[in-house]
């Protein structure tokens, strides 16, 4: 059962990095404490690439997502 939660935590590391990398650093350290240096490096690299891709996707698709239903920034005020 503990292994399931550990795998769930490891697969959600990229999302944690995308949301708040400084605040989630202790979680990252705790989840990767039993990994070798190369495994930890690969996990961090994967998390950073995922965060970059998510950010880039929101930049590209975000504007079009608001234009499709005709939502403007002024609608949020």
N, CA, C and O atoms as CSV, one atom per row, in Angstrom:
chain,resi,resn,atom,element,x,y,z
A,1,UNK,N,N,0.825,-1.193,0.000
A,1,UNK,CA,C,0.000,0.000,0.000
A,1,UNK,C,C,0.867,1.253,0.000
A,1,UNK,O,O,0.565,2.221,-0.698
A,2,UNK,N,N,1.941,1.235,0.782
A,2,UNK,CA,C,2.837,2.380,0.828
A,2,UNK,C,C,3.512,2.642,-0.512
A,2,UNK,O,O,3.787,3.788,-0.865
A,3,UNK,N,N,3.777,1.570,-1.253
A,3,UNK,CA,C,4.413,1.701,-2.571
A,3,UNK,C,C,3.501,2.437,-3.545
A,3,UNK,O,O,3.977,3.199,-4.387
A,4,UNK,N,N,2.203,2.217,-3.437
A,4,UNK,CA,C,1.241,2.901,-4.311
A,4,UNK,C,C,1.279,4.401,-4.062
A,4,UNK,O,O,1.314,5.191,-5.005
A,5,UNK,N,N,1.272,4.797,-2.781
A,5,UNK,CA,C,1.321,6.217,-2.468
A,5,UNK,C,C,2.651,6.839,-2.895
A,5,UNK,O,O,2.691,7.995,-3.318
A,6,UNK,N,N,3.722,6.085,-2.784
A,6,UNK,CA,C,5.029,6.582,-3.203
A,6,UNK,C,C,5.052,6.807,-4.717
A,6,UNK,O,O,5.546,7.834,-5.182
A,7,UNK,N,N,4.526,5.859,-5.482
A,7,UNK,CA,C,4.479,6.013,-6.939
A,7,UNK,C,C,3.563,7.168,-7.341
A,7,UNK,O,O,3.864,7.909,-8.276
A,8,UNK,N,N,2.447,7.317,-6.631
A,8,UNK,CA,C,1.551,8.436,-6.896
A,8,UNK,C,C,2.265,9.757,-6.638
A,8,UNK,O,O,2.120,10.707,-7.408
A,9,UNK,N,N,3.019,9.815,-5.579
A,9,UNK,CA,C,3.781,11.017,-5.276
A,9,UNK,C,C,4.834,11.312,-6.328
A,9,UNK,O,O,5.015,12.462,-6.726
A,10,UNK,N,N,5.529,10.275,-6.780
A,10,UNK,CA,C,6.576,10.477,-7.784
A,10,UNK,C,C,6.010,10.896,-9.133
A,10,UNK,O,O,6.650,11.653,-9.863
A,11,UNK,N,N,4.832,10.419,-9.469
A,11,UNK,CA,C,4.247,10.823,-10.746
A,11,UNK,C,C,3.662,12.225,-10.689
A,11,UNK,O,O,3.462,12.849,-11.731
A,12,UNK,N,N,3.386,12.727,-9.506
A,12,UNK,CA,C,2.831,14.073,-9.405
A,12,UNK,C,C,3.898,15.137,-9.165
A,12,UNK,O,O,3.566,16.317,-9.046
A,13,UNK,N,N,5.172,14.749,-9.089
A,13,UNK,CA,C,6.252,15.721,-8.899
A,13,UNK,C,C,6.244,16.792,-9.988
A,13,UNK,O,O,6.385,17.969,-9.655
A,14,UNK,N,N,6.086,16.454,-11.267
A,14,UNK,CA,C,6.064,17.529,-12.271
A,14,UNK,C,C,4.964,18.562,-12.042
A,14,UNK,O,O,5.162,19.747,-12.312
A,15,UNK,N,N,3.825,18.130,-11.554
A,15,UNK,CA,C,2.758,19.090,-11.287
A,15,UNK,C,C,3.098,19.979,-10.099
A,15,UNK,O,O,2.783,21.169,-10.102
A,16,UNK,N,N,3.741,19.407,-9.082
A,16,UNK,CA,C,4.172,20.209,-7.949
A,16,UNK,C,C,5.165,21.277,-8.389
A,16,UNK,O,O,5.085,22.428,-7.959
A,17,UNK,N,N,6.086,20.891,-9.238
A,17,UNK,CA,C,7.090,21.842,-9.719
A,17,UNK,C,C,6.425,22.945,-10.520
A,17,UNK,O,O,6.812,24.109,-10.416
A,18,UNK,N,N,5.435,22.593,-11.312
A,18,UNK,CA,C,4.749,23.599,-12.122
A,18,UNK,C,C,3.986,24.584,-11.248
A,18,UNK,O,O,3.857,25.754,-11.608
A,19,UNK,N,N,3.488,24.140,-10.126
A,19,UNK,CA,C,2.682,25.018,-9.289
A,19,UNK,C,C,3.536,25.926,-8.411
A,19,UNK,O,O,3.330,27.140,-8.420
A,20,UNK,N,N,4.481,25.385,-7.657
A,20,UNK,CA,C,5.255,26.170,-6.700
A,20,UNK,C,C,6.526,25.398,-6.364
A,20,UNK,O,O,6.546,24.574,-5.450
A,21,UNK,N,N,7.580,25.678,-7.118
A,21,UNK,CA,C,8.792,24.880,-6.944
A,21,UNK,C,C,9.477,25.124,-5.608
A,21,UNK,O,O,10.039,24.180,-5.052
A,22,UNK,N,N,9.463,26.314,-5.071
A,22,UNK,CA,C,10.139,26.578,-3.798
A,22,UNK,C,C,9.370,25.954,-2.647
A,22,UNK,O,O,9.962,25.321,-1.772
A,23,UNK,N,N,8.071,26.127,-2.642
A,23,UNK,CA,C,7.249,25.586,-1.562
A,23,UNK,C,C,7.189,24.075,-1.552
A,23,UNK,O,O,6.962,23.469,-0.505
A,24,UNK,N,N,7.391,23.460,-2.701
A,24,UNK,CA,C,7.309,22.007,-2.789
A,24,UNK,C,C,8.670,21.323,-2.773
A,24,UNK,O,O,8.753,20.104,-2.918
A,25,UNK,N,N,9.724,22.089,-2.599
A,25,UNK,CA,C,11.063,21.499,-2.550
A,25,UNK,C,C,11.207,20.466,-1.432
A,25,UNK,O,O,11.807,19.417,-1.668
A,26,UNK,N,N,10.686,20.711,-0.225
A,26,UNK,CA,C,10.777,19.666,0.815
A,26,UNK,C,C,10.064,18.371,0.412
A,26,UNK,O,O,10.513,17.282,0.769
A,27,UNK,N,N,8.956,18.483,-0.330
A,27,UNK,CA,C,8.244,17.287,-0.791
A,27,UNK,C,C,9.102,16.531,-1.795
A,27,UNK,O,O,9.199,15.305,-1.737
A,28,UNK,N,N,9.719,17.257,-2.710
A,28,UNK,CA,C,10.596,16.642,-3.699
A,28,UNK,C,C,11.756,15.918,-3.020
A,28,UNK,O,O,12.091,14.792,-3.388
A,29,UNK,N,N,12.352,16.552,-2.051
A,29,UNK,CA,C,13.477,15.931,-1.334
A,29,UNK,C,C,13.020,14.666,-0.602
A,29,UNK,O,O,13.715,13.651,-0.616
A,30,UNK,N,N,11.857,14.734,0.031
A,30,UNK,CA,C,11.356,13.573,0.767
A,30,UNK,C,C,11.016,12.416,-0.168
A,30,UNK,O,O,11.270,11.258,0.163
A,31,UNK,N,N,10.443,12.721,-1.335
A,31,UNK,CA,C,10.053,11.650,-2.258
A,31,UNK,C,C,11.243,11.022,-2.968
A,31,UNK,O,O,11.163,9.877,-3.412
A,32,UNK,N,N,12.325,11.742,-3.078
A,32,UNK,CA,C,13.476,11.217,-3.812
A,32,UNK,C,C,14.650,10.869,-2.906
A,32,UNK,O,O,15.761,10.682,-3.402
A,33,UNK,N,N,14.445,10.778,-1.620
A,33,UNK,CA,C,15.558,10.541,-0.694
A,33,UNK,C,C,16.208,9.165,-0.867
A,33,UNK,O,O,17.395,9.011,-0.578
A,34,UNK,N,N,15.462,8.176,-1.327
A,34,UNK,CA,C,16.020,6.840,-1.502
A,34,UNK,C,C,16.582,6.601,-2.894
A,34,UNK,O,O,17.037,5.497,-3.194
A,35,UNK,N,N,16.559,7.616,-3.747
A,35,UNK,CA,C,17.055,7.474,-5.119
A,35,UNK,C,C,18.549,7.763,-5.186
A,35,UNK,O,O,19.112,8.447,-4.331
A,36,UNK,N,N,19.165,7.226,-6.215
A,36,UNK,CA,C,20.559,7.565,-6.462
A,36,UNK,C,C,20.611,8.984,-7.045
A,36,UNK,O,O,19.586,9.555,-7.419
A,37,UNK,N,N,21.807,9.528,-7.111
A,37,UNK,CA,C,21.963,10.883,-7.628
A,37,UNK,C,C,21.495,10.993,-9.071
A,37,UNK,O,O,20.861,11.981,-9.440
A,38,UNK,N,N,21.796,9.999,-9.886
A,38,UNK,CA,C,21.380,10.050,-11.283
A,38,UNK,C,C,19.860,9.909,-11.415
A,38,UNK,O,O,19.259,10.560,-12.270
A,39,UNK,N,N,19.238,9.081,-10.595
A,39,UNK,CA,C,17.780,8.943,-10.627
A,39,UNK,C,C,17.109,10.242,-10.182
A,39,UNK,O,O,16.129,10.684,-10.781
A,40,UNK,N,N,17.649,10.843,-9.129
A,40,UNK,CA,C,17.102,12.098,-8.639
A,40,UNK,C,C,17.237,13.188,-9.697
A,40,UNK,O,O,16.315,13.975,-9.911
A,41,UNK,N,N,18.381,13.228,-10.350
A,41,UNK,CA,C,18.612,14.215,-11.400
A,41,UNK,C,C,17.619,14.019,-12.550
A,41,UNK,O,O,17.080,14.991,-13.078
A,42,UNK,N,N,17.385,12.792,-12.929
A,42,UNK,CA,C,16.420,12.497,-13.992
A,42,UNK,C,C,15.008,12.877,-13.604
A,42,UNK,O,O,14.249,13.377,-14.435
A,43,UNK,N,N,14.644,12.647,-12.349
A,43,UNK,CA,C,13.314,13.003,-11.871
A,43,UNK,C,C,13.128,14.514,-11.883
A,43,UNK,O,O,12.085,15.012,-12.308
A,44,UNK,N,N,14.135,15.241,-11.419
A,44,UNK,CA,C,14.054,16.698,-11.413
A,44,UNK,C,C,14.014,17.234,-12.842
A,44,UNK,O,O,13.255,18.158,-13.136
A,45,UNK,N,N,14.812,16.671,-13.716
A,45,UNK,CA,C,14.816,17.099,-15.116
A,45,UNK,C,C,13.453,16.854,-15.764
A,45,UNK,O,O,12.948,17.706,-16.495
A,46,UNK,N,N,12.866,15.700,-15.495
A,46,UNK,CA,C,11.543,15.389,-16.023
A,46,UNK,C,C,10.496,16.360,-15.479
A,46,UNK,O,O,9.619,16.810,-16.218
A,47,UNK,N,N,10.587,16.677,-14.204
A,47,UNK,CA,C,9.650,17.614,-13.590
A,47,UNK,C,C,9.785,19.007,-14.200
A,47,UNK,O,O,8.784,19.677,-14.456
A,48,UNK,N,N,11.007,19.436,-14.430
A,48,UNK,CA,C,11.221,20.765,-15.006
A,48,UNK,C,C,10.729,20.830,-16.450
A,48,UNK,O,O,10.135,21.830,-16.856
A,49,UNK,N,N,10.967,19.786,-17.219
A,49,UNK,CA,C,10.484,19.762,-18.605
A,49,UNK,C,C,8.957,19.745,-18.661
A,49,UNK,O,O,8.357,20.391,-19.520
A,50,UNK,N,N,8.338,19.015,-17.755
A,50,UNK,CA,C,6.887,18.977,-17.700
A,50,UNK,C,C,6.323,20.346,-17.323
A,50,UNK,O,O,5.349,20.808,-17.917
A,51,UNK,N,N,6.945,20.994,-16.324
A,51,UNK,CA,C,6.506,22.330,-15.923
A,51,UNK,C,C,6.670,23.321,-17.070
A,51,UNK,O,O,5.800,24.163,-17.291
A,52,UNK,N,N,7.772,23.226,-17.795
A,52,UNK,CA,C,8.003,24.105,-18.935
A,52,UNK,C,C,6.947,23.879,-20.018
A,52,UNK,O,O,6.402,24.833,-20.573
A,53,UNK,N,N,6.667,22.619,-20.309
A,53,UNK,CA,C,5.677,22.300,-21.339
A,53,UNK,C,C,4.285,22.784,-20.935
A,53,UNK,O,O,3.543,23.303,-21.770
A,54,UNK,N,N,3.926,22.616,-19.658
A,54,UNK,CA,C,2.633,23.101,-19.187
A,54,UNK,C,C,2.541,24.618,-19.301
A,54,UNK,O,O,1.534,25.150,-19.768
A,55,UNK,N,N,3.588,25.309,-18.877
A,55,UNK,CA,C,3.601,26.762,-18.969
A,55,UNK,C,C,3.505,27.235,-20.403
A,55,UNK,O,O,2.746,28.153,-20.715
A,56,UNK,N,N,4.271,26.611,-21.270
A,56,UNK,CA,C,4.240,26.969,-22.685
A,56,UNK,C,C,2.870,26.676,-23.292
A,56,UNK,O,O,2.358,27.456,-24.095
A,57,UNK,N,N,2.294,25.565,-22.907
A,57,UNK,CA,C,0.965,25.219,-23.400
A,57,UNK,C,C,-0.079,26.233,-22.963
A,57,UNK,O,O,-0.945,26.609,-23.753
A,58,UNK,N,N,-0.007,26.679,-21.715
A,58,UNK,CA,C,-0.953,27.679,-21.250
A,58,UNK,C,C,-0.744,29.013,-21.960
A,58,UNK,O,O,-1.709,29.729,-22.227
A,59,UNK,N,N,0.495,29.350,-22.265
A,59,UNK,CA,C,0.757,30.594,-22.993
A,59,UNK,C,C,0.159,30.520,-24.388
A,59,UNK,O,O,-0.483,31.467,-24.842
A,60,UNK,N,N,0.363,29.412,-25.064
A,60,UNK,CA,C,-0.101,29.279,-26.444
A,60,UNK,C,C,-1.614,29.087,-26.514
A,60,UNK,O,O,-2.291,29.767,-27.285
A,61,UNK,N,N,-2.138,28.181,-25.725
A,61,UNK,CA,C,-3.553,27.836,-25.805
A,61,UNK,C,C,-4.412,28.787,-24.973
A,61,UNK,O,O,-5.597,28.956,-25.261
A,62,UNK,N,N,-3.837,29.401,-23.960
A,62,UNK,CA,C,-4.608,30.253,-23.058
A,62,UNK,C,C,-5.312,31.394,-23.751
A,62,UNK,O,O,-6.504,31.613,-23.537
A,63,UNK,N,N,-4.591,32.123,-24.577
A,63,UNK,CA,C,-5.204,33.251,-25.279
A,63,UNK,C,C,-6.318,32.777,-26.204
A,63,UNK,O,O,-7.390,33.381,-26.248
A,64,UNK,N,N,-6.073,31.714,-26.929
A,64,UNK,CA,C,-7.106,31.184,-27.827
A,64,UNK,C,C,-8.298,30.659,-27.023
A,64,UNK,O,O,-9.438,30.746,-27.478
A,65,UNK,N,N,-8.042,30.124,-25.852
A,65,UNK,CA,C,-9.121,29.623,-25.008
A,65,UNK,C,C,-10.061,30.720,-24.558
A,65,UNK,O,O,-11.256,30.478,-24.381
A,66,UNK,N,N,-9.536,31.933,-24.370
A,66,UNK,CA,C,-10.395,33.049,-24.010
A,66,UNK,C,C,-11.067,33.666,-25.225
A,66,UNK,O,O,-12.168,34.206,-25.111
A,67,UNK,N,N,-10.437,33.597,-26.365
A,67,UNK,CA,C,-11.020,34.185,-27.563
A,67,UNK,C,C,-12.174,33.340,-28.096
A,67,UNK,O,O,-13.124,33.882,-28.662
A,68,UNK,N,N,-12.107,32.047,-27.928
A,68,UNK,CA,C,-13.150,31.161,-28.451
A,68,UNK,C,C,-14.532,31.496,-27.883
A,68,UNK,O,O,-15.470,31.688,-28.657
A,69,UNK,N,N,-14.688,31.573,-26.550
A,69,UNK,CA,C,-16.021,31.931,-26.030
A,69,UNK,C,C,-16.225,33.444,-25.892
A,69,UNK,O,O,-17.189,33.882,-25.264
A,70,UNK,N,N,-15.318,34.249,-26.479
A,70,UNK,CA,C,-15.404,35.704,-26.473
A,70,UNK,C,C,-15.328,36.274,-25.054
A,70,UNK,O,O,-16.141,37.113,-24.667
A,71,UNK,N,N,-14.348,35.812,-24.292
A,71,UNK,CA,C,-14.098,36.332,-22.950
A,71,UNK,C,C,-12.940,37.311,-23.040
A,71,UNK,O,O,-11.934,37.036,-23.695
A,72,UNK,N,N,-13.082,38.453,-22.380
A,72,UNK,CA,C,-12.032,39.461,-22.369
A,72,UNK,C,C,-11.546,39.647,-20.941
A,72,UNK,O,O,-12.214,39.233,-19.993
A,73,UNK,N,N,-10.387,40.267,-20.788
A,73,UNK,CA,C,-9.825,40.512,-19.462
A,73,UNK,C,C,-10.778,41.384,-18.649
A,73,UNK,O,O,-10.903,41.193,-17.439
A,74,UNK,N,N,-11.441,42.325,-19.283
A,74,UNK,CA,C,-12.373,43.211,-18.583
A,74,UNK,C,C,-13.541,42.443,-17.963
A,74,UNK,O,O,-14.176,42.939,-17.033
A,75,UNK,N,N,-13.830,41.255,-18.459
A,75,UNK,CA,C,-14.918,40.449,-17.887
A,75,UNK,C,C,-14.609,39.973,-16.472
A,75,UNK,O,O,-15.522,39.613,-15.729
A,76,UNK,N,N,-13.340,39.967,-16.093
A,76,UNK,CA,C,-12.942,39.513,-14.768
A,76,UNK,C,C,-12.979,40.642,-13.743
A,76,UNK,O,O,-12.810,40.384,-12.552
A,77,UNK,N,N,-13.191,41.866,-14.164
A,77,UNK,CA,C,-13.212,43.019,-13.229
A,77,UNK,C,C,-14.564,43.273,-12.765
A,77,UNK,O,O,-14.784,44.195,-11.979
